[in-house]
Each structure stands twice: as C-alpha cells, then as structure tokens.
Amino acid sequence: MTESWQTTDHGVLRLPSGRLIRGRGLRHPLPSGPAPAYALYLLGKQPPDVDWEAAWLRWPDFRLPSSHAQARALLGEAWTRADRERVEVACEGGRGRTGTALACLAVLDGVPAAQAVDYVRRNYHPRAVETPWQKRYVRRFGD
C-alpha cells in the first residue's frame, strides 16, 4: 500500500469519503513531496512520459472528453485507487479539465451532481470547471 497525500499538500482535494486526490496543472513544476502512484492525464495529445503509472484520457482544452464511456471507466479507476494510493489528475492548467474531473470524482464519492462544481470550487480552486458545457457534463455525470 502506498501512503496517501497529506491534506496540506499542494492541490490536494479531500472527498467526503476521506479519499485524497491531487489536481495539478502540467505547465507548472511538479510539486515537492512524494510522487503519485497513479495519474490520469486529461489532454488533447499524448501526455509526457512519467516515472509512475499513468493513463491518458483524450480531452481537448476547453472541451469535453472524447469518450464518455472511457471517461467514466478511467475516473472510476482513479476514484477506486485513491482509497489506497496517491492519485493525481492533471491537465495543462489544472483548472478546467482537472476541475471537471475532480467534480465528477466528487459525484462518484456521493456529492450530489448539482453541488459537485461548488464543492470543488470551495475545496480545490475557486475557478475550477471553466465552461458552461463542463458544468453541464458534471451535472449529467451522475445519470
């Protein structure tokens, strides 16, 4: 079992279940501290190589995931693994796609879909989830 993040680590969101997931913008330097055990990268192009296990969800900037089924599967895996491993979710800037993914993870964790964006904005970043269609995606994620 891998140690979890600390709630004081940069970008870490605590879900209601206690799971800790780090959101990050890849254009910023890797935060100090432990590396993730698993990462989900939300990018329109192939992510950079990393020294930990990672998955790629094709998700162009300011848009939605290319495959809803793949998004549900990969976000479900990230949520499950966050119970026992350091999981990171990241896009280029760390707000739009990352915030949307974190809000979907909050829905998986039991936050009502209509409240998930506010939850992430309160507990991760005030400008998380950048577009109206990303907000709508989160509201419909629980369906």
C-alpha positions in Angstrom: 0.0 0.0 0.0 1.2 3.5 -0.9 1.0 6.3 1.5 -1.8 8.8 0.8 -1.3 12.5 0.1 -1.5 15.0 3.1 -4.3 17.4 3.1 -1.7 20.2 3.3 0.0 19.1 0.0 -0.5 21.5 -2.9 -3.6 20.9 -5.0 -5.0 18.1 -2.8 -8.8 17.7 -2.7 -10.4 15.7 0.2 -13.5 14.0 -0.9 -16.3 13.3 1.6 -15.2 9.7 2.0 -11.8 10.9 3.1 -10.1 10.0 -0.2 -7.4 12.5 -1.2 -6.7 13.3 -4.9 -4.2 15.8 -6.2 -5.2 18.1 -9.0 -2.4 19.7 -11.0 -1.5 21.8 -14.0 1.2 20.1 -16.0 2.6 23.5 -17.2 3.6 24.1 -13.5 6.6 22.4 -11.9 6.0 19.1 -10.1 5.1 20.0 -6.5 7.6 19.0 -3.9 6.9 15.9 -1.9 6.0 12.4 -2.9 5.2 11.4 -6.5 1.9 10.0 -7.5 1.5 6.2 -7.6 -1.1 6.7 -10.4 -2.0 9.6 -12.6 -4.8 10.4 -15.0 -3.8 12.9 -17.7 -6.6 14.9 -19.4 -5.0 16.2 -22.6 -5.8 16.5 -26.3 -2.4 15.0 -27.1 -0.2 12.2 -25.7 1.0 13.1 -22.2 4.7 13.3 -21.3 6.4 10.2 -20.0 6.5 9.9 -16.2 8.1 7.6 -13.7 4.7 6.4 -12.3 1.8 4.5 -13.7 -0.4 6.8 -15.8 -3.4 6.7 -18.0 -4.5 9.2 -20.7 -8.0 10.4 -21.4 -8.2 12.3 -24.7 -9.7 15.6 -23.6 -9.0 18.7 -25.7 -8.6 22.0 -23.8 -12.0 23.8 -23.0 -13.9 20.8 -24.3 -15.3 17.5 -23.0 -13.7 14.0 -23.0 -13.6 12.4 -26.4 -15.3 9.3 -25.0 -17.8 9.4 -22.2 -17.5 5.7 -21.6 -13.7 5.9 -21.3 -14.0 8.9 -19.0 -16.4 7.0 -16.7 -14.1 4.0 -16.6 -10.9 6.0 -16.0 -12.4 8.3 -13.4 -13.9 5.3 -11.7 -10.4 3.7 -11.6 -8.9 6.9 -10.2 -11.6 7.1 -7.5 -11.1 3.4 -6.5 -7.3 3.7 -6.4 -7.4 6.9 -4.4 -8.7 4.9 -1.4 -5.2 3.2 -1.1 -2.8 5.1 -3.4 -1.6 8.7 -4.2 -3.7 9.6 -7.3 -3.2 12.7 -9.4 -5.5 14.2 -12.0 -3.9 16.7 -14.3 -4.4 18.8 -17.5 -2.3 21.7 -18.8 -3.5 24.4 -16.5 -5.1 22.4 -13.6 -8.5 24.1 -13.5 -10.9 23.4 -16.4 -10.5 19.8 -17.3 -8.9 18.9 -13.9 -11.7 20.7 -12.0 -14.3 19.0 -14.1 -12.7 15.6 -13.5 -12.5 16.3 -9.7 -16.1 17.3 -9.7 -17.0 14.0 -11.4 -14.9 12.2 -8.8 -16.9 14.0 -6.1 -20.1 12.7 -7.7 -18.7 9.2 -7.6 -17.9 9.9 -3.9 -21.5 10.8 -3.1 -21.7 14.6 -3.6 -25.0 15.4 -5.5 -24.1 16.2 -9.1 -25.9 19.6 -8.8 -23.5 20.5 -5.9 -20.2 19.0 -7.2 -18.9 22.0 -9.0 -19.4 24.2 -6.0 -17.7 21.6 -3.8 -14.6 21.5 -6.0 -14.5 25.3 -6.2 -14.7 25.6 -2.4 -12.2 22.8 -1.7 -9.8 22.8 -4.7 -9.8 26.0 -6.7 -12.3 28.9 -7.0 -12.1 28.9 -10.8 -12.3 25.1 -11.3 -14.6 24.0 -14.1 -14.3 26.7 -16.7 -17.0 26.4 -19.3 -20.8 26.0 -19.2 -20.6 22.7 -21.0 -18.1 21.4 -18.4 -20.6 22.3 -15.7 -23.4 20.6 -17.6 -21.1 17.5 -18.0 -20.7 17.2 -14.3 -24.5 17.6 -13.6 -25.1 14.8 -16.1 -22.2 12.6 -14.9 -24.3 11.0 -12.2 -27.0 9.8 -14.7 
